[in-house]
Amino acid sequence: MNPAPPRATGMLLAGVLLAGLNLRLSIAAVSPVLPEIRADLHLSATVAGLLTTLPVLCFAGFAPVAAWFGRRVGAERAILLGLVLLGAATALRVLDGAPVLLAGTVLLGAAMAVGNVLLPAVVKRDFGPRAGTVTGLYTATFTVGAAATAALTAPLAAVWGWRAALGCWAVLAVVAVVVWALATRGDRGVPGARAAGPSGGPRVWRSGLAWAVSTALMLQTGLYYAVTAWLPSLLVDELGRGGAAAGASAGSLFQSLGIPGTLIVPLVVRRSTSQRGLGLVVAAGWAVLVVGLLVAPAAWPVWAVVGGIAQGAGLALAFTLVVLRSADEEQARQLSGMGQLVGYGGGALAPLAVGALYAVGGSWTLPLGFLVVLVVVQAAVLFRAGRPGTLAPLSERTGPEASPGS
């Protein structure tokens, strides 16, 4: 494959970053206006909760479909169509009642799953030695987009109403569509031009290294959503008076500090072929948060700062490992699809487990103990996944474990 010319690579980088920016913001925009949505549409708490949980389930459920779709029509064309669907669903989901809103949310999740799965394959193919750095950068846009919409949607809703405040974010999807179309015009959009070769899906699923990478994303996802869901409630229970204010502040710190956390990873991965040390640092940051809340919840500002940086770095590292451990574009697509299915499917269970353990024990000791176990497993998995090397290229495999790295 000939490398893309510098101008095309620069435009493609802009397209990748804009696509990444759109892969979380339409979800994050819902929470700030959820009370208004519930009041206007008369939604129950269960239905309202689906507006934020459905997309995560779609990330897992549509991952195999996204991988198949990318192979069928080409990764660039699939991502372009996914961005078009994302913009349309963002604008149209607010035009009617609850059924349309929920249907639009499912379409959003499906569109985002396409980008989640296929962007690593494009980055792996077109950015060569810089693939790890670029992956860290576009993963950082997840956090930037989510933080921006979380901060701006409520003020916009106060002026325009919640429907316009949610629908207006379709503008960024339109911008991404235009830039992506310009960056990938010509032979980049030809189906199968660069995705030829055996699919190799079952072989990837039989690889121990692929399972380590996928499990790393699952544990990162589980820890993130468990802490996001339950941190405010924990501080209310543990601190009593003032706990509600502490919970809101801790949640804000935890989320906002994910931005510098994601930016650490591109700086580190460009200097080393091994990510073992970075993985252990990420796990240590999660351990500080969980153990700190267990033994000294009153010191929550310290734990929230450390945990926020760890969650951002952990997210960027999980996606970067998909690219770095893949031998080629086709393998990156397969490993990304596997990682999304395992990662989001398994990770979504962690908040439920925390809630169940709290109900059984009546305190936060069992739930936090469970999260400590997850962190210990995370450290072991990241140590395995962070070892230099890649899976054997799919076209060269003669068995399920044909390479030491697999």
Secondary structure, DSSP 8 states (H G I E B T S, - for coil): -----HHHHHHHHHHHHHHHHTTTHHHHTTGGGHHHHHHHHT--HHHHHHHHHHHHHHHHHTHHHHHHHHHHH-HHHHHHHHHHHHHHHHHHTTSSSHHHHHHHHHHHHHHHHHHHHHHHHHHHHHHGGGHHHHHHHHHHHHHHHHHHHHHHHHHHHHHH-HHHHHHTTHHHHHHHHHHHHHHT-GGGG-TTSS--S---HHHHHT-HHHHHHHHHHHHHHHHHHHHHHHHHHHHHHHH-TTHHHHHHHHHHHHHHTHHHHHHHHHHHHTT-S--HHHHHHHHHHHHHHHHHHHH-GGGHHHHHHHHHHHHHHHHHHHHHHHHHT-SSHHHHHHHHHHHHHHHHHHHTHHHHHHHHHHHHHSSSHHHHHHHHHHHHHHHHHHHHHTSS-----GGG-SSTT-STT-
